[in-house]
Amino acid sequence: MMILVIKSKSVDAITCEEALTRLMPGQPFLTSEAFLPISPCCLAVANINAGSTTTSICRSLCRRFQQAASGLGVSPDKAKELSQLCGVSTTVAIDPTINCDS
């Protein structure tokens, strides 16, 4: 079991810490331990997307996802597939290889 401790950084509607905590059910999928994401993971993706209402929020979440991904061993390919497999069109890329400033 991995424990993730990250300093909370408020980004208006949702904090980065809240977003990462909500995504924890997706960890087995994101680290290639599971073939598909489970429904709590997909619900988290939808909720994070709903809270990502400004460019500032999106950029902050993107950067925090990148930091967490490297520490947790997230597969970039799995991260790129997550929103599609969950059926959510996201405003925040859960992709450790993307440029968060664009």
C-alpha positions as CSV (number, residue, x, y, z in Angstrom):
1,M,0.0,0.0,0.0
2,M,1.4,3.4,-1.0
3,I,0.7,6.5,1.1
4,L,0.8,9.8,-0.7
5,V,1.6,12.9,1.4
6,I,1.5,16.1,-0.6
7,K,1.2,19.6,0.7
8,S,-2.2,20.9,0.0
9,K,-2.3,23.7,-2.5
10,S,-5.7,25.3,-3.0
11,V,-6.8,25.7,-6.5
12,D,-10.2,27.4,-6.1
13,A,-12.9,24.7,-6.4
14,I,-10.7,21.7,-5.6
15,T,-7.3,21.3,-4.0
16,C,-4.6,19.3,-5.5
17,E,-4.5,17.1,-2.4
18,E,-8.3,16.4,-2.8
19,A,-7.8,15.5,-6.4
20,L,-5.0,13.1,-5.7
21,T,-6.9,11.5,-2.8
22,R,-10.0,11.1,-5.1
23,L,-7.8,9.4,-7.7
24,M,-6.4,6.8,-5.4
25,P,-8.9,4.1,-6.4
26,G,-7.4,4.4,-9.9
27,Q,-3.9,3.6,-8.7
28,P,-4.0,-0.1,-9.6
29,F,-5.0,0.8,-13.2
30,L,-2.6,3.7,-13.5
31,T,0.3,1.6,-12.3
32,S,-0.6,-1.3,-14.7
33,E,-1.8,-3.6,-11.9
34,A,-5.3,-3.6,-13.3
35,F,-6.6,-3.9,-16.8
36,L,-9.4,-1.4,-16.5
37,P,-10.2,1.4,-14.1
38,I,-12.9,0.7,-11.4
39,S,-16.0,2.8,-11.1
40,P,-14.8,4.8,-8.1
41,C,-11.8,5.8,-10.1
42,C,-14.0,7.0,-13.0
43,L,-16.3,8.8,-10.6
44,A,-13.2,10.6,-9.3
45,V,-12.1,11.6,-12.8
46,A,-15.6,13.1,-13.4
47,N,-15.6,14.9,-10.1
48,I,-12.1,16.3,-10.6
49,N,-13.1,17.4,-14.1
50,A,-16.2,19.2,-12.7
51,G,-14.0,21.0,-10.2
52,S,-11.6,22.1,-12.8
53,T,-13.3,25.3,-13.8
54,T,-10.5,27.7,-14.6
55,T,-7.2,27.6,-16.4
56,S,-5.4,28.2,-13.1
57,I,-7.0,25.1,-11.6
58,C,-6.3,23.0,-14.6
59,R,-2.6,24.0,-14.7
60,S,-2.2,23.4,-11.0
61,L,-3.8,20.0,-11.1
62,C,-1.8,19.1,-14.2
63,R,1.5,19.9,-12.4
64,R,0.5,18.1,-9.2
65,F,-0.6,15.0,-11.2
66,Q,2.8,15.0,-12.9
67,Q,4.7,15.2,-9.6
68,A,2.6,12.4,-8.1
69,A,2.9,10.2,-11.2
70,S,6.6,10.1,-11.1
71,G,6.6,9.1,-7.4
72,L,3.9,6.4,-7.8
73,G,5.2,4.8,-11.0
74,V,2.2,5.7,-13.1
75,S,2.3,4.4,-16.6
76,P,2.0,7.3,-19.1
77,D,0.0,5.2,-21.5
78,K,-2.5,4.2,-18.8
79,A,-2.8,7.8,-17.7
80,K,-3.6,8.9,-21.2
81,E,-6.3,6.2,-21.5
82,L,-8.0,6.9,-18.2
83,S,-10.5,9.6,-19.3
84,Q,-11.5,7.8,-22.4
85,L,-12.0,4.5,-20.6
86,C,-14.1,6.3,-18.0
87,G,-16.1,8.1,-20.7
88,V,-15.2,11.5,-19.4
89,S,-14.0,14.4,-21.6
90,T,-11.6,16.1,-19.3
91,T,-10.3,19.6,-19.1
92,V,-7.2,18.4,-17.1
93,A,-5.0,15.9,-18.7
94,I,-4.0,13.1,-16.4
95,D,-0.9,12.6,-18.4
96,P,2.6,12.9,-16.9
97,T,4.1,13.8,-20.3
98,I,2.0,16.8,-21.3
99,N,3.0,20.4,-21.2
100,C,0.8,21.8,-18.4
101,D,1.3,25.4,-19.6
102,S,-0.4,24.8,-23.0
